[in-house]
Amino acid sequence: MDVVTVDRIQFAFTVMFHYLFPIGTLGLGPFIAWYVYRANSGDRESDSIARFLTKIFAINFAAGVVTGIPMEFQFGTNWSVFSARSGSVVGQPLALEGMYAFFLESVFLGILIYGKNRVSPRWYTASAFCVWIGSWISGFFIVATNAWMQHPVGYHVATGGQIELDSIAAVLFSPFAWWQFAHVIVSAALAGGFIVAGVGSYYLLAGREESIGRRFVRAGALVAFIASALVIFPTGDRNGHDVTIYQPIKLAAMEGLFETKRGAPLAIIGMPDVNTHTLIDPVFVPRFLSFLAYGNFDANVDGLTNYATVLWPPVELTYYAYHVMVGLGTIFLGISALAVLLLWRKRLDTTRAMLWALMLLMPFPYIAIESGWVTSEVGRQPWIIYGLMRTSEGVSANVPTGEVLFTLIGFAGMYFVLGVTFLYLTLRTIGLGPSHE
């Protein structure tokens, strides 16, 4: 393997492992703020719930910090040319994330964990909301950086190829960035809803913590349903629109569309074959891709063969990751809708089949979200900054393949230990239950 491939594998591994933990903090933040607020009004059970969720949040936060730091170093060690040429732009939102959002989140998390009896109830409640808002603002700055790499705005290219910032407002207020951020946030809220509902289902099935279990299942199912709908529309729809306009090659790869077609069909399933430029054993919805992409059943959709093959992303990986994400998203909407129907009929707490489904579904939002990021990042290839810099141009020239492989093996070992520790602490906390708080 060449150094570009190994650098990409290392960064993909570290970023995908890291992202498992912000999913938890972004998704649980609103629940913590709500239950702290309820506890402040005299609800003692909500106080136990808030402490319990805060402990799980803190475990995710700590693991996220530990796994996030190596990625910052990789920009300098493995991707120094990218950093040198684009640092004027990407450094701004990343610095804002560290200086404001991260410290906002971490300082008030400390108050939330240790300050219950040291600050006033109002200040404690405000701290919970600051943790929630801080986590979301932190996520925004990260997404804004990625969105600029997907759709660069507010810059100019100086003599020597340096990419220099013209307007930080253009970067931070780009519609592309805001719709991407909205999609990320509702995806995390979906995960948070299913986590809470799944833990509550476990308690009800085990015949313990039943009062709290009922509250978890009801609140989690309702949030999961709302978020599942918002993931599809408008946030998913608007992200799809932006991909159609700004990254048509990615769209073609996502849909396995090789030939340009008017009235293009939507592929539900199928296996892309890049050698024969066909989709094997497909199941199509006629003309529906044209409608989704352009709002017109007869619209023309460009296929991959409209572009030079050197501009194609890895088609199979992009296609399968996208379809995993969409398939799971559809399942989430269906199951959460059925759960809300049972909630409305006052049968959710006692329908064991649904409780089992909610409990077993807990890991799958993580798979869907990671698949979405694979679609976004792999589908952007061969560009590290879309249309400006190829991925192969961004690597460090003086870091050999062997060194990157060695550190990749080291990361794998450390992250295995970290992952086992994280699971142990999280499952132990769930096993003890909110009543232990």
C-alpha positions in Angstrom: 0.0 0.0 0.0 1.1 3.5 -0.7 1.4 6.2 2.0 -1.8 8.0 0.9 -3.9 4.8 1.3 -2.4 4.1 4.8 -2.9 7.7 5.9 -6.5 7.5 4.8 -7.0 4.2 6.6 -5.5 5.5 9.8 -7.5 8.7 9.8 -10.7 6.8 8.9 -10.1 4.4 11.8 -9.4 7.1 14.4 -12.2 9.4 13.3 -14.9 6.7 13.1 -13.9 5.3 16.5 -13.9 8.8 18.0 -17.3 9.7 16.6 -18.9 6.9 18.5 -18.6 9.0 21.7 -19.9 12.5 20.5 -23.0 10.6 19.2 -23.7 9.8 22.9 -23.0 13.3 24.2 -25.0 15.1 21.4 -27.9 12.7 21.8 -28.1 12.6 25.7 -27.5 16.4 26.3 -31.2 17.4 25.8 -32.4 14.6 28.1 -30.1 15.6 30.9 -31.2 19.3 30.6 -34.8 18.2 30.7 -34.5 16.0 33.7 -32.4 18.5 35.7 -35.1 21.1 35.0 -37.7 18.6 36.2 -35.7 17.8 39.3 -35.4 21.5 40.1 -39.2 21.6 40.4 -39.1 19.0 43.1 -39.3 15.7 41.1 -36.9 13.5 43.1 -37.0 10.7 40.5 -36.0 13.1 37.8 -33.0 14.0 40.0 -31.9 10.3 40.0 -32.4 10.1 36.3 -30.4 13.2 35.6 -27.5 12.0 37.7 -27.6 8.6 36.0 -27.6 10.1 32.5 -24.9 12.6 33.4 -22.7 9.7 34.5 -23.1 8.1 31.1 -22.6 11.4 29.4 -19.3 11.9 31.3 -18.0 8.5 30.3 -18.8 9.4 26.6 -17.2 12.8 27.0 -14.0 11.5 28.5 -13.6 8.8 25.8 -14.4 11.5 23.2 -11.6 13.8 24.5 -9.0 11.0 24.6 -9.8 9.8 21.1 -10.2 13.3 19.6 -6.7 14.5 20.5 -4.8 12.2 18.1 -6.8 13.5 15.2 -5.5 17.0 15.8 -1.9 15.7 15.7 -2.6 13.7 12.5 -3.3 17.0 10.7 0.3 18.0 11.4 2.0 14.6 11.1 0.2 12.8 8.3 -1.6 15.7 6.5 0.9 18.6 6.8 0.5 19.8 3.2 -3.3 20.0 3.6 -2.8 21.8 6.9 -0.2 24.2 5.5 -2.3 25.2 2.5 -5.8 25.3 4.1 -4.9 26.1 7.7 -6.0 29.7 7.3 -9.6 28.5 6.8 -10.0 25.2 8.7 -8.0 26.5 11.7 -10.6 29.1 12.4 -13.7 27.0 13.2 -11.5 24.3 14.9 -10.0 27.0 17.2 -13.5 28.3 18.0 -14.6 24.8 18.8 -11.7 24.3 21.3 -11.7 27.8 22.8 -15.4 28.3 23.3 -17.6 25.2 22.8 -15.3 22.6 24.3 -14.5 24.7 27.4 -18.1 25.7 27.8 -19.1 22.0 27.8 -16.3 20.8 30.0 -16.5 23.5 32.7 -20.3 23.2 33.1 -20.0 19.4 33.0 -17.8 19.7 36.1 -20.4 21.8 37.8 -23.1 19.2 36.8 -21.0 16.3 38.3 -19.6 17.9 41.4 -21.7 21.1 42.1 -25.1 19.8 43.1 -24.7 20.9 46.7 -22.3 23.8 45.9 -24.3 26.0 43.6 -27.9 27.2 43.6 -30.6 25.1 42.0 -31.0 27.7 39.2 -27.3 27.8 38.5 -27.2 24.0 38.5 -30.1 23.8 36.0 -28.4 26.5 33.9 -25.2 24.3 33.9 -27.2 21.4 32.5 -28.4 23.5 29.6 -24.9 24.9 29.1 -23.6 21.3 28.8 -26.3 20.5 26.2 -25.8 23.8 24.2 -22.0 23.5 24.5 -22.0 20.0 23.0 -24.1 21.1 20.1 -22.1 24.3 19.4 -18.9 22.1 19.5 -20.6 19.8 17.0 -21.4 22.8 14.8 -17.8 24.1 14.5 -16.6 20.6 13.6 -19.4 20.2 11.0 -18.7 23.7 9.6 -15.1 22.7 9.0 -16.1 19.5 7.2 -18.8 21.3 5.3 -16.2 23.8 4.0 -14.1 20.8 2.8 -17.2 19.5 1.0 -18.3 22.8 -0.4 -15.5 25.5 0.0 -16.7 29.1 0.3 -15.3 32.5 1.5 -11.7 32.0 0.4 -9.3 32.8 -2.4 -6.2 31.0 -3.6 -3.1 33.1 -3.2 0.2 32.9 -5.1 1.9 29.6 -4.3 -1.4 27.7 -3.9 -2.2 28.9 -0.4 -5.9 28.9 0.4 -6.6 32.1 2.4 -9.8 33.0 4.3 -11.8 35.9 3.0 -14.9 35.7 5.2 -15.3 33.6 8.4 -19.0 34.5 8.2 -19.3 32.8 4.7 -17.8 29.6 6.2 -19.9 29.6 9.4 -23.2 30.7 7.8 -23.0 28.6 4.6 -26.4 26.9 4.0 -24.5 23.8 3.1 -23.0 23.8 6.6 -26.2 24.5 8.4 -28.2 21.7 6.7 -25.4 19.3 7.3 -25.3 20.3 10.9 -29.1 19.9 11.3 -28.8 16.4 9.8 -26.0 15.5 12.2 -27.9 16.9 15.2 -31.2 15.1 14.5 -29.3 11.9 13.8 -27.7 12.2 17.3 -31.1 13.0 18.8 -32.4 9.8 17.1 -29.5 7.8 18.7 -30.2 9.4 22.1 -33.9 8.6 21.9 -33.2 5.0 21.1 -30.5 4.7 23.8 -33.0 6.1 26.4 -35.8 3.9 25.1 -33.6 0.9 25.0 -32.3 1.2 28.5 -35.9 1.7 29.7 -37.0 -1.4 27.9 -34.2 -3.4 29.5 -35.4 -2.3 33.0 -39.0 -3.2 32.2 -38.1 -6.5 30.7 -35.9 -7.3 33.8 -38.7 -6.2 36.1 -36.7 -3.5 37.9 -36.6 0.3 38.0 -40.1 0.0 36.5 -41.2 3.6 37.1 -38.0 5.0 35.6 -38.2 2.4 32.8 -41.6 3.6 31.8 -40.4 7.2 31.7 -37.4 6.2 29.6 -39.4 4.2 27.1 -42.0 6.9 26.6 -39.6 9.8 26.3 -37.1 7.9 24.2 -39.7 6.6 21.8 -41.2 10.0 21.3 -37.9 11.7 20.7 -36.8 8.8 18.4 -39.9 9.2 16.3 -39.6 12.9 15.8 -35.9 12.7 15.1 -36.5 9.8 12.6 -38.9 11.9 10.7 -36.6 15.0 10.7 -33.6 12.9 9.6 -35.5 12.1 6.4 -37.3 15.4 5.9 -36.3 18.2 5.8 -32.6 17.6 6.8 -31.9 14.5 4.7 -33.8 16.0 1.7 -31.9 19.2 1.9 -28.5 17.4 2.2 -29.5 15.3 -0.9 -30.3 18.6 -2.7 -26.9 20.0 -1.9 -25.1 16.8 -3.1 -27.2 17.0 -6.3 -26.1 20.6 -7.0 -22.5 20.6 -5.8 -21.4 17.0 -5.9 -23.2 15.2 -8.8 -20.6 12.5 -9.0 -21.2 11.5 -5.4 -24.9 11.4 -6.1 -24.4 9.0 -9.0 -22.2 6.7 -6.9 -24.6 6.7 -4.0 -27.4 5.6 -6.3 -25.3 3.2 -8.5 -26.3 5.3 -11.6 -23.7 4.7 -14.3 -25.6 6.0 -17.4 -27.2 9.4 -17.6 -30.9 9.1 -17.6 -34.0 11.2 -18.0 -36.6 10.0 -15.6 -33.9 8.1 -13.6 -35.1 5.3 -11.3 -34.4 5.0 -7.6 -32.4 1.8 -6.7 -33.8 0.2 -3.6 -31.3 -2.7 -3.7 -28.7 -3.9 -6.2 -25.0 -4.5 -6.6 -22.9 -2.0 -8.5 -20.4 -3.5 -11.0 -17.9 -0.9 -12.0 -16.4 -3.1 -14.7 -19.6 -3.5 -16.7 -21.1 -0.2 -15.5 -24.3 -1.9 -14.4 -26.3 -2.5 -11.2 -26.7 -6.2 -10.7 -30.1 -7.6 -9.7 -31.6 -4.2 -9.0 -35.0 -3.3 -7.6 -36.1 0.1 -8.9 -38.8 2.6 -8.2 -39.3 4.1 -11.7 -38.4 7.8 -12.3 -38.2 8.4 -8.5 -34.5 9.5 -8.4 -35.3 12.3 -10.8 -38.1 13.5 -8.6 -36.0 13.3 -5.4 -33.0 15.1 -7.0 -34.8 17.8 -9.0 -38.5 17.6 -8.0 -39.4 16.5 -11.5 -40.1 12.9 -12.5 -38.7 13.6 -16.0 -35.5 15.4 -15.0 -32.2 14.4 -16.4 -29.7 12.9 -13.8 -26.0 12.6 -14.7 -24.5 9.1 -14.5 -20.9 8.3 -13.6 -19.9 7.7 -17.2 -20.5 11.4 -17.8 -17.3 12.0 -15.8 -13.7 10.8 -16.1 -13.1 7.7 -14.0 -10.3 9.4 -12.1 -13.0 11.6 -10.6 -15.1 8.7 -9.4 -15.1 7.9 -5.7 -14.9 4.2 -4.6 -18.3 3.4 -6.0 -19.1 0.2 -4.2 -18.3 1.5 -0.7 -20.2 4.8 -1.3 -23.2 2.9 -2.7 -23.4 0.3 0.1 -22.8 2.8 2.9 -25.5 5.0 1.6 -28.0 2.2 1.3 -27.2 0.9 4.8 -27.9 4.4 6.2 -31.2 4.8 4.3 -32.4 1.3 5.0 -31.8 1.7 8.7 -33.3 5.1 8.8 -36.5 3.7 7.3 -36.6 0.9 9.9 -36.1 3.5 12.7 -39.1 5.5 11.5 -41.3 2.5 11.2 -40.4 1.1 14.6 -40.6 4.4 16.4 -43.9 5.2 14.8 -45.3 1.9 16.0 -43.9 2.6 19.5 -45.6 6.0 19.5 -48.9 4.4 18.4 -48.6 1.9 21.3 -47.8 4.8 23.6 -51.0 6.6 22.4 -53.0 3.4 23.1 -51.3 3.1 26.5 -49.8 -0.3 25.7 -46.1 0.6 25.1 -45.0 -0.3 28.6 -46.5 -3.8 28.4 -45.9 -4.8 24.8 -42.9 -7.1 25.3 -42.2 -7.5 21.6 -41.8 -3.8 21.2 -39.6 -3.5 24.3 -37.3 -6.2 23.0 -37.2 -4.4 19.6 -36.3 -1.1 21.3 -33.6 -2.7 23.4 -32.0 -4.6 20.6 -32.1 -1.6 18.3 -29.8 0.5 20.5 -26.5 -0.1 18.5 -28.1 0.4 15.1 -28.3 4.2 15.1 -24.5 4.2 15.6 -24.2 2.0 12.5 -26.5 4.2 10.5 -24.6 7.4 11.5 -21.2 6.0 10.8 -22.5 4.8 7.4 -23.7 8.3 6.7 -20.2 9.7 7.4 -18.6 7.0 5.2 -21.0 8.1 2.4 -20.1 11.7 2.9 -16.3 11.3 3.1 -15.7 8.4 0.7 -18.1 9.9 -1.8 -16.1 13.1 -1.8 -13.0 11.4 -3.1 -10.6 12.0 -4.9 -10.8 15.4 -3.2 -9.8 16.3 0.3 -11.1 19.8 -0.4 -13.8 19.4 -3.1 -12.6 20.9 -6.4 -9.5 22.5 -4.8 -7.1 19.8 -3.5 -6.9 16.1 -4.2 -6.4 13.8 -1.2 -3.1 12.6 -2.7 -1.8 16.2 -2.6 -2.5 16.7 1.1 -0.2 14.0 2.7 3.1 14.6 4.4 6.0 13.8 2.1 8.4 12.9 4.8 6.3 10.3 6.7 6.9 6.8 5.3 4.3 4.1 5.0 5.9 1.9 7.6 5.7 4.5 10.3 2.0 5.1 9.6 1.3 1.4 9.7 3.2 1.1 13.0 1.1 3.8 14.7 -2.1 2.4 13.2 -1.4 -0.9 14.9 -0.7 1.1 18.1 -4.0 3.0 17.8 -5.8 -0.3 17.3 -4.4 -1.8 20.4 -5.0 1.3 22.6 -8.5 1.8 21.2 -9.4 -1.8 21.9 -8.5 -1.3 25.5 -10.4 2.0 25.6 -13.4 0.4 23.9 -13.6 -2.4 26.4 -13.2 0.0 29.3 -15.9 2.2 27.9 -18.3 -0.7 27.5 -17.5 -1.9 31.0 -18.1 1.4 32.7 -21.3 2.1 30.7 -22.8 -1.3 31.2 -21.9 -1.2 34.9 -23.6 2.2 35.2 -26.7 0.8 33.5 -26.6 -2.3 35.6 -26.5 -0.3 38.9 -29.4 1.8 37.6 -30.7 5.3 38.4 -31.9 4.3 41.9 -28.2 3.8 42.8 -27.6 7.5 42.3 
